[in-house]
Amino acid sequence: MKMVVAIIQPFQLDAVKGALSEHSIMGMTVTEVRGVGRQRGHTAIYRGAEYKIDLVPKLRLDIAVDEAEVRKVVELIEQSARTGKIGDGKIFVLGLDEAVRIRTGERGREAL
C-alpha cells in the first residue's frame, strides 16, 4: 500500500476529483495548507497597498491506494492539476505500513 500526497492549486480540486472518480478512485482527505516553493510567494495589491504573500494557499490531498494503482493515480493527478504555470504543485508517494477500517476491523488492502 502507498500514500499519495499531492499539493495542488485550490481551483484544480474539482478537476482532480473528477479525474479520480472517473477511474473509481474515491477515498481522499483534503486539507487547506499554505506553503512556498521555488516561486517564493508573490506580491499583491489590496485597497491600494502592496504586500508580500510569503505562504501561498494550496490544497493537500492524501490518497491511500494499493500499490498496483499508484502509477495511475499519480498520472491522473498530474494531468488534471497541470496548468503549465509556476505553482502547480508536487506529488509525493510514501510507503503505508498498515490501514485499518475502524467500523469493521478490516486491515490492509481490504481497509482501503
N, C-alpha and C positions, 0 to 999 in steps of 0.2 A: 504494500500500500504506500501511497505517496500523498503529500500535502502540496497542492499547487497554490502558491501565494502570488497574486497579481496586484500590482499597484497601477491604477488606471485613472484617466481623467473622469471626473464625475459625470459629464454629459455622455460618456460612452457606455454607461451601465446598461441601458436598455438594449443596445446593440449586442453587447456581450451576453446578457441574459438570454436574448432571443436566439443567438447562435448556439449557445449551450443547450437550451431546451429543445431546439430542433434535432439535436443529437442525443436526446434523452439523458442529459446531464442536468440534474435538478438541484441537488443539495449544495448550498453555499452559504457562507456567512459574509455579510457586507458591513464594513466598518468605515466611518468617516475618519480620515487621518490627514495629517499635514506633514510635508517633507520638502526636501530640497535635494536636487541632484546637480548635474552639470550646468543646468540653466541658472542656478544660484539665485532663484527668486526673480522678481521683476518690480518695476515701479508702476504706480497707478496714480490717477488724479481723482480726488474726491472733493467735491464742493470747492474747486479751485486750488486745493492744496495737493502737492505731490508728496507721496510717501512710498517707502520701500516695503514690499511684501517679501520677507525672508523665507517664510514657510508657505508653500503653495498647497491649497486644498486638493486632496486626492481621495480615491476610494481604495480600500484594501479588500480583495476577495480571497477568502480561504475556501478551497475546494478539496475535499478528501476523495481520492479516486483510487481504483485498482490500478496496479502497475501497468496493465495492458492498455489502459485508457489515457495514460499521461501524455503521450505524444499528441493524440487527437485533441485533448483539452488545451494544451499549450498552443497548438496551431490555431484552434478556434478563437482563443482569447487574442492571440497575436493579430490575426486577420481582422477581427471585428473591432478591436480597440485602436488600431493604427490610423492616424491621421496624416502621418508623414512630417509632423512638426515636432519641435523640441518639447519635451514634457509628456510624451505619450505614455511613459511608464516603464515598468520592469515586471518580469515574471521569474519567480524562484520555484524550484522543485526541491522539496525536503522529504527525507525519509519519515515514515509514520509507523512506529512500532506496534501500536495497538489502537483499536477502536472498539468501543462498547456502546451498544444501544441500551440506554438506561431502562426503557419501558419493558423490553423483552429479555435483556441479558445477553443478546446475541453479541458475538465477538468476531473480530477480524473482518474479512470481506463481507460477511453477511450483515454486519452492522452498518455498512455504508448504504 
